[in-house]
């Protein structure tokens, strides 16, 4: 019972964090990310049965029609570098967690937060201002063109009028 309650509280707080604070709220990308929150971490994982960090970003981008390789270092070679103050939701953020170059990736969701597959917490939302990530931050890359960004950042119709 306690586990179910804790999971429900976590899910609710994540939905509030992502849905209310994301520049992608109610967008195509936001909806894909929402379906992955809470998925467990699995090395080499590329599905909601379990993700590693680059498998998570690959999965999300694939769902919006953009192909990424399954390796954080390879993803880092793509796109255009952007500074932290220029980042927009959907940009990839990269970290050196191993001491040997780019080894972790996530998706910036706005307001200083990013979605990623954490080896200890599974798919979650974290803050770029957490000391762990500040100390390991490598940079951000813009993968989506402005046209692609406009397509995935727009609201998805609710179809509330369907009977």
C-alpha positions as CSV (number, residue, x, y, z in Angstrom):
1,X,0.0,0.0,0.0
2,X,2.8,2.4,0.9
3,X,4.6,1.7,-2.4
4,X,1.4,2.4,-4.4
5,X,0.8,5.6,-2.5
6,X,4.4,6.7,-3.0
7,X,4.2,5.9,-6.7
8,X,1.0,7.9,-7.0
9,X,2.4,10.9,-5.3
10,X,5.6,10.7,-7.4
11,X,3.6,10.4,-10.6
12,X,1.4,13.3,-9.6
13,X,4.3,15.5,-8.7
14,X,6.1,14.6,-12.0
15,X,3.0,15.4,-14.0
16,X,2.7,18.8,-12.2
17,X,6.4,19.5,-12.8
18,X,6.5,18.5,-16.4
19,X,3.0,19.5,-17.5
20,X,2.8,22.9,-15.7
21,X,6.4,23.9,-16.1
22,X,7.3,22.6,-19.5
23,X,7.5,24.8,-22.6
24,X,6.1,21.7,-24.2
25,X,3.0,21.4,-22.0
26,X,0.3,19.5,-23.9
27,X,2.7,19.2,-26.9
28,X,3.6,16.1,-28.9
29,X,7.0,15.8,-27.2
30,X,5.6,16.4,-23.7
31,X,3.0,13.7,-24.2
32,X,5.7,11.2,-25.3
33,X,7.9,12.1,-22.3
34,X,4.9,11.7,-20.0
35,X,4.4,8.1,-21.1
36,X,8.0,7.3,-20.2
37,X,8.1,8.9,-16.7
38,X,8.8,6.2,-14.1
39,X,10.1,3.6,-16.6
40,X,13.0,1.7,-15.0
41,X,16.7,2.1,-16.0
42,X,18.0,-0.8,-18.1
43,X,21.5,-0.6,-19.6
44,X,21.0,-0.7,-23.4
45,X,17.2,-0.2,-23.0
46,X,15.3,1.5,-25.7
47,X,11.6,1.0,-24.7
48,X,9.2,1.7,-21.9
49,X,10.2,-1.7,-20.5
50,X,13.5,0.0,-19.6
51,X,15.7,2.8,-20.9
52,X,19.3,3.9,-20.7
53,X,19.9,7.6,-21.2
54,X,20.5,7.6,-24.9
55,X,17.8,4.9,-25.5
56,X,15.4,7.3,-23.8
57,X,16.3,10.3,-26.0
58,X,16.4,8.1,-29.1
59,X,12.9,6.8,-28.2
60,X,11.4,10.2,-27.6
61,X,12.8,11.8,-30.7
62,X,11.8,8.7,-32.8
63,X,8.2,9.2,-31.7
64,X,8.3,12.8,-33.1
65,X,10.0,11.7,-36.3
66,X,13.6,12.4,-35.7
67,X,16.2,9.6,-35.8
68,X,19.0,9.6,-33.2
69,X,21.8,7.1,-32.7
70,X,21.8,5.0,-29.5
71,X,24.9,6.4,-27.8
72,X,25.2,9.7,-25.9
73,X,28.6,10.5,-27.5
74,X,27.2,10.0,-31.0
75,X,24.2,12.2,-30.1
76,X,26.6,14.8,-28.9
77,X,28.2,14.9,-32.4
78,X,24.8,16.0,-33.9
79,X,23.0,19.3,-34.0
80,X,24.2,22.8,-33.1
81,X,25.7,23.8,-29.8
82,X,23.6,26.2,-27.8
83,X,24.5,28.0,-24.5
84,X,22.4,27.4,-21.4
85,X,20.8,30.8,-21.7
86,X,19.7,30.0,-25.3
87,X,18.3,26.6,-24.6
88,X,14.7,25.8,-25.5
89,X,12.6,22.8,-24.7
90,X,13.6,19.8,-26.8
91,X,17.4,20.6,-26.8
92,X,19.6,17.7,-25.7
93,X,21.8,18.3,-22.6
94,X,25.0,16.3,-22.1
95,X,27.1,15.4,-19.1
96,X,30.4,13.7,-18.3
97,X,29.4,11.3,-15.5
98,X,32.2,8.8,-16.1
99,X,35.2,11.1,-16.2
100,X,35.9,10.0,-19.8
101,X,33.9,12.5,-21.9
102,X,30.2,12.6,-22.8
103,X,28.4,9.7,-21.0
104,X,24.9,11.0,-20.2
105,X,22.2,12.8,-22.1
106,X,18.7,14.2,-21.4
107,X,16.1,16.4,-23.0
108,X,15.7,20.0,-21.8
109,X,12.0,20.6,-20.9
110,X,12.2,24.2,-19.8
111,X,12.6,26.2,-16.6
112,X,16.0,24.7,-15.9
113,X,14.8,21.1,-15.9
114,X,15.5,18.1,-18.1
115,X,14.0,14.6,-18.6
116,X,16.4,11.7,-18.6
117,X,16.9,8.0,-17.7
118,X,18.8,8.1,-14.4
119,X,20.6,4.9,-13.5
120,X,19.3,5.2,-9.9
121,X,15.8,6.6,-10.5
122,X,14.7,5.5,-14.0
123,X,13.1,8.1,-16.2
124,X,12.6,11.2,-14.2
125,X,12.8,15.0,-14.3
126,X,15.9,16.7,-12.7
127,X,17.1,20.2,-12.3
128,X,20.2,21.4,-14.2
129,X,21.0,23.4,-11.0
130,X,21.5,20.2,-8.9
131,X,25.2,20.1,-7.8
132,X,25.7,16.7,-9.4
133,X,24.6,17.9,-12.8
134,X,26.3,21.4,-12.5
135,X,29.6,19.7,-11.9
136,X,29.3,17.3,-14.8
137,X,27.6,19.5,-17.5
138,X,29.3,19.4,-20.9
139,X,26.8,21.3,-23.1
140,X,23.6,21.4,-25.0
141,X,22.8,20.7,-28.6
142,X,19.8,21.8,-30.7
143,X,18.7,18.8,-32.8
144,X,15.4,20.2,-34.1
145,X,15.2,22.9,-36.8
146,X,12.9,25.8,-36.1
147,X,10.2,24.2,-38.3
148,X,10.5,20.8,-36.5
149,X,10.4,22.6,-33.2
150,X,7.2,24.5,-34.2
151,X,5.6,21.2,-35.1
152,X,6.3,19.4,-31.9
153,X,5.9,22.4,-29.6
154,X,2.4,23.1,-30.6
155,X,-0.6,22.0,-28.6
156,X,-2.1,18.6,-29.5
157,X,-5.9,19.0,-29.9
158,X,-7.9,17.3,-27.2
159,X,-10.8,16.2,-29.4
160,X,-13.2,16.8,-26.5
161,X,-16.0,17.2,-29.1
162,X,-15.8,13.6,-30.1
163,X,-18.9,11.6,-29.1
